[in-house]
Amino acid sequence: KIKMKNKYFKKILSQLVKHLILAIVAIFFILPLIWLISTSLKTNRQIFVYPPQWIPNPVIWLNYPAVFDYAPFLLYFRNTLIIVALCTLGVFLSCSLVAYGFARL
């Protein structure tokens, strides 16, 4: 009976350690995204303040519409769609040819 409890305890402890490690890794990967969003809502002066602030005060929502004034993002988006469509078509055609060759073996 003691061995079963010990085995069950080891299993629970092992899963707890795995989940703890996964949570730490997830936080490690999510923090830059949170910082990115936080920084996008700051003024230029707030961005370079030391020590850095995670929550901007005041929040500047005008940064998002201002992006379209500084760069032609719709043009970039269209170019990206063209490249994606051509790459997808190329992969489809080349894979079809290779699949036909394998089917004839």
Secondary structure in CASP SS format (residue, H / E / C, confidence):
PFRMAT SS
TARGET T0000
AUTHOR 0000-0000-0000
METHOD secondary structure of the structure
MODEL  1
K C 1.00
I H 1.00
K H 1.00
M H 1.00
K H 1.00
N H 1.00
K H 1.00
Y H 1.00
F H 1.00
K H 1.00
K H 1.00
I H 1.00
L H 1.00
S H 1.00
Q H 1.00
L H 1.00
V H 1.00
K H 1.00
H H 1.00
L H 1.00
I H 1.00
L H 1.00
A H 1.00
I H 1.00
V H 1.00
A H 1.00
I H 1.00
F H 1.00
F H 1.00
I H 1.00
L H 1.00
P H 1.00
L H 1.00
I H 1.00
W H 1.00
L H 1.00
I H 1.00
S H 1.00
T H 1.00
S H 1.00
L C 1.00
K C 1.00
T C 1.00
N H 1.00
R H 1.00
Q H 1.00
I H 1.00
F C 1.00
V C 1.00
Y C 1.00
P C 1.00
P C 1.00
Q C 1.00
W C 1.00
I C 1.00
P C 1.00
N C 1.00
P C 1.00
V C 1.00
I C 1.00
W C 1.00
L C 1.00
N H 1.00
Y H 1.00
P H 1.00
A H 1.00
V H 1.00
F H 1.00
D H 1.00
Y H 1.00
A C 1.00
P C 1.00
F H 1.00
L H 1.00
L H 1.00
Y H 1.00
F H 1.00
R H 1.00
N H 1.00
T H 1.00
L H 1.00
I H 1.00
I H 1.00
V H 1.00
A H 1.00
L H 1.00
C H 1.00
T H 1.00
L H 1.00
G H 1.00
V H 1.00
F H 1.00
L H 1.00
S H 1.00
C H 1.00
S H 1.00
L H 1.00
V H 1.00
A H 1.00
Y H 1.00
G H 1.00
F H 1.00
A H 1.00
R C 1.00
L C 1.00
END
